[in-house]
């Protein structure tokens, strides 16, 4: 939903499924992509959902637009078993790992955690009957942002709203300081004389092509460049 004061801005739906809604908002000459999600409650469905949503974003949003993305919703997963669970049993480690892998692969920033480094807090609370359903309080609702929006981040807080077992996550941006993309990554071409590096990059290209074989050639090329950049930086 969009406040009426934004009526003059172009706001359109890009793509949707039963658990994902992608919208585009034009602010001046800048396009922001807003991805709203609702992750399944069942643990058995969460890992596959993390895999599917990455494919949905790559196909319908494009990897070149992820740095201008606000990625938010009820993920039904605690990102950190130590910091994001106030009470209750942690989820299986494989679920936390898949969630973290998704966020890292998309280079997204957890807006609330970036400001409240080591604070324990929750957005979901279930009191229940202790003898039947143990009480549970954990952070399940998030607002992530792509790299280009990080300089515009001003504040983030969690606030109770009274009529729900979830709490609001509120993140504030100052778009007057909005900066354009990350710039161009330039490869140190001296690496091309390194046989180990050449072998590594050939493997990256092969693995990327195989992993994203179901995508169109343009998307595969974009993902290949992203992976080459990341591997080269680490190397």
N, C-alpha and C positions, 0 to 999 in steps of 0.2 A: 504494500500500500504506500502511496505517495501523498505527502501533505499538499493541500491545494496551492500553496505559495509556489510550488514548482510546476504549475500549469504551463508556464511558458517554455519549459524544457521538454525536449523530445524524450519520451519514456516509452519503450516498446518491449514486448516479450520476444525473446530470441528463441527459446526452446523450453519445453516442459515435459515431465513425466509424472508418475504418481508420487515421486519423492524428491524431485529436483525442479526448480524453476529458475531459469536464466533470463535476466532482463538487462537492457542497455539504457543508460541515462547519459544524455549529452549535456555537459556543462561547458558552455562556450565552444571551444574547438577541441575539447577533451571528451572522450567516451569512457564512461565507467561501466563495468560489468558487475552486476549484482547477482550472486548465486545463492539461492536460499534452499536449504536441504532439510530433510527429516529422515534421519537414519533409523533403520529397523530396531525394535526393542529386543528381539531375540538374538542372543549371542551367536547362534548358529548361522545367522544371515549377515552378520556385520562385516566379516572379512571380505566376502564376495561383493558386498555393497561398496567397500572402499575401492576395490578394483574396478567395478563398473562405473563409479562416479568419475574416476580419472579418465576413463575412456570417453564418457559423456562430455567432459570438459574439453578434451583434446579434439573431439570431432565437431562439437557444436559451438565451442567458444574459440578454439584455436590456441595453440601454445603461445603465439605471439601476443595474445591479449591478456594472459593470466597475470602479468605484472600490474595491470590496471583493474584488478578484480577485488571486490568485497565478497567474501565467502563466509556465509553465516547460517546459523540455524541450530536445531536440536540434534546433536550428533549421537546422543545416547551412549557416549563413551567418555571415560575419564582419560585425558591425554597423558597425565602423569599419575601412576598409582600412589606415589608418595605425597604429592602436593595437591592433587585435585580430588582426593577422597577424604572427607572429614570423618565419616563413619560408614560402616558397612564393608562388605567383602570386595576386594578388587576384582576386576574382570580378568579373564584369561590373558596372559601376557601376549599371546599372538594377536589379540584384538588391539591392544595398546600399540604394539609394534606396527601393525598395518595402518593404524590411524596416523602415527608419527611418520611413517614412510610416505603416506599420501601428502601430508603437509610439507615435508621436506622436499619431495620430488617436485612440488609446485612452487617452491620457494616462498611460502606464505608465512606471515608473522601473526602470532596470537596476540591480539591488541591488548587484552586485559593482562596477560602474563608479562608482556613486555614492560609494563608500568609497575606491576605488583610482583616483583621478582620471585620472592620465596614465601609469599603469603598463601595460607590455606583458606579457601573459600568454596562456596557451593552455589549452584544455580537450581538444583533440584533437591527436594527434601521429602522423604517419606517416613512418617513416624511409625505407623503401623502398630500391631500388637507384638510386643517383644517376644512373646512365646511362640508366635506363629510366623510373623514376617518381621525380621530384625529391622530397626530403624536404619535409614540410609540417607546420607547427605553427600553430594558430590557435584563437581562442575561438569555439566554435560552440554551446556549451551555456549557457543563461541562466536566471535566475530574475528575472522582472519582477513588480512589484506595482502595484496601483492606488493612487490618491492617498490614500485613507483609511488605508492600511496604512503609509505612509511614516513617520509618527511612531513606529511600533512597531518599525522597523528598527534593529537593534543592530549587526550585524556580517555580513560575507560574505567567504568565502575559497574558494580553489580548491585541491583536495587530490588527490594521486595515490592510486590504489587498487590498482595493481600488475597486475591481471589483465585490464585493458582498454586499448585505445588512446585511450579517453576518460578524463578526470579529473572528479572530483566538484565540483560547485558547492554550497557549504553556506551558507545564509543563516539568520541567527538573528533571531527576533522576540521582543519582550517584550510580550505581550498585556495585561499588567496596566495598560499605559499606552495601551491601544487607545482611539482616539477615534472618535466617530461621524462621519457623513458631512461633506461639505464645506460644509454650510449652504446658504442660498438666495442665488442671485445676483440682485441687484436692478438692473434697467436704469435708467439715468439718463434719465428721460422727456423731458428737454429735447432729447434727440437726435431726438425725433419731430417737432421743428420744423425739422430739417435735411433739405433736399430731397435732398442727395447720399446721406445716410444711408438715407433712405426708399427711394431707388432701389436702393442696395446690398442692403438687407434683402429687398426684393421679389425680387431676383435670387437671393439665398440660398435663399429659400423655394421658388422655382421649381426651382432646380437640385437641392435636396434631395428634393423630391417626385418629380422625374424619376429621380434616381439610385436611390432606394429604393422605386420603384413596385411591386416584387415583394413587399414586406413588408406586414404588416397595418397598418391606419391608426394604431394606438396606437404602434407602433415608428417609423413615419414622423414622427408628432408629436414623439416623444422626440428623434429625430435632428435635427428642425428646431429644437427649442429649444437643443440642444447647439451647433449651428452658428451660430444667432443670438447666443448668448452669446459664443462664441469670436470671431466677427467684430466684435461690439460692443466687446469688451474691446480688441481691436487698434485699432479706429476711435477 
